[in-house]
Every structure is written in C-alpha cells, then in structure tokens.
Amino acid sequence: KAYTDCVLVNHNFIQQLKEDMKKYDILYISAPIGWEIDTLLRETYNQIEDKDVYWLEETKEYSLAEQVALIPQKKKNIYMIPSLERVIEEEKQEPIWELISNKKPGDVFVLASAAMLPEVLLPYTILNRYISYGVENFKPTINDVASYMKKREIALTQEELLRIENDCDNLPLYVQLLANLLVHSERGYHRGIKEQCFEDMYTYTDVTFFRSFSKEDQNRLLKLSCLEEFDN
C-alpha cells in the first residue's frame, strides 16, 4: 500500500525552529509557493509538547478575532500563523498585529508566508529577538527525500536520489509530484518522469499564482487574455 498522505518535511529545520523559539520572539518563515511552508509549520506545531501552542488560522467556524479573544492570558504562549499573505490580502490581520503589539514576556510568534516581511513588522528587525528564514534554510536533504519515497513504497537508488536533488533542487512540491509519477514507474526516475513532473509543476504554479491575486486583479488579467478577447 502506498502512503498517499505522507508529508515531506525537513526534520533538521524543525529542530532548529524549536531551538530558535527559545532565543527569539518573532520567527518569520518566507518562501514562494511550492515549498509547503504551512505543512512544515503544522509538523512543528505537532511536535511541541511542553508549551501552550495556538494555531491561528481563519476558518468558517471561527474568525481570527474570535480565536484571539478565546486565548487565556498566560505567559510564554507560542502562536503559529500560517499563510500570512492570505490573511493580509483578506484584510483580517488586525487581530494578529494587536496580539503581537501586546505580547507578553516569553510569547513567541512563528509566522509563515509566501510574501516578504510586512511593513508593520519591520521595527522588530532591529531587535535581537527576531529571525527570518528563506528557502536556503529549510531545503529538504537527500535523506528527507529518501525517507519520503520509502513511505510511498518507492525504491530509488542513491544515484537516482542524487539526480532528483540535482534536477529538482529537492523542492518539496517537485518531490511530491515526482512521487505520484514514480508510484507506477517500472524504470524508476528517468527523463520522461522528469519532463512530466515539470509539466505538472507548470500547471500547478500557473493556476495557483493566478488564484493568489485579488479578485479585482484576476478580472483585469482575464480582460487582457486572448480567450476573453475572442469571447467578446
């Protein structure tokens, strides 16, 4: 049986995050679409057992403001906020900024975003209690990729793993797309698999980036498209 729900994570980076939570007040993880940083943050959240950790994400049941209002006024809480760029785009970030501005001694904020550091947080960069991470910090190792493939019951040679590392730079989304193709591949990792993976990646990125724009910008882009012009 193939484990279709397994997650590719960088265990070394998660350990580094947990150590840095002891040193910094604000940890900002920034990477483009495809690095699965929200998944990485969720894995970190699941591994913290000795402190109160609050996962703050807008849901249909509870708004961010409602979630923040329910948090007990204790010291040394850890707050994890995934996909901050969506929160900002939807203009629902005020409860987060208020929580940070009123932070208590020992509070730690871990934010994940596909966008650059918001301007409101720039003052924190001059303090020694802030740290940021980019893709160079949490790129999965070849061992992470091998472990992920093993969970999917995909047997790859060391040579194939090195080729994947060279071809795809171990980008998490590439590796996950590769795994879906390799499940039914009798020849292992080869040129055809690589080309199909890149094609799938292009399709994913194209649609995902389009949907990341505001509705107003989406409509403007549609008006500029050839298809829209032909329809008119």
Secondary structure, DSSP 8 states (H G I E B T S, - for coil): ---TT-----HHHHHHHHHHTTT-SEEEEE--TTS-HHHHHHHHHHH--SS-EEE----SS--HHHHHHTS---SS-EEEE--HHHHHHTT--HHHHHHHHT--TT-EEEEEESS---GGGGGGGGSTTEEEE-HHHH---HHHHHHHHHHTT----HHHHHHHHHHHTT-HHHHHHHHHHHTT-SS-S-HHHHHHHHHHHHHHHHHHHHHHS-HHHHHHHHHHSHHHHHH-
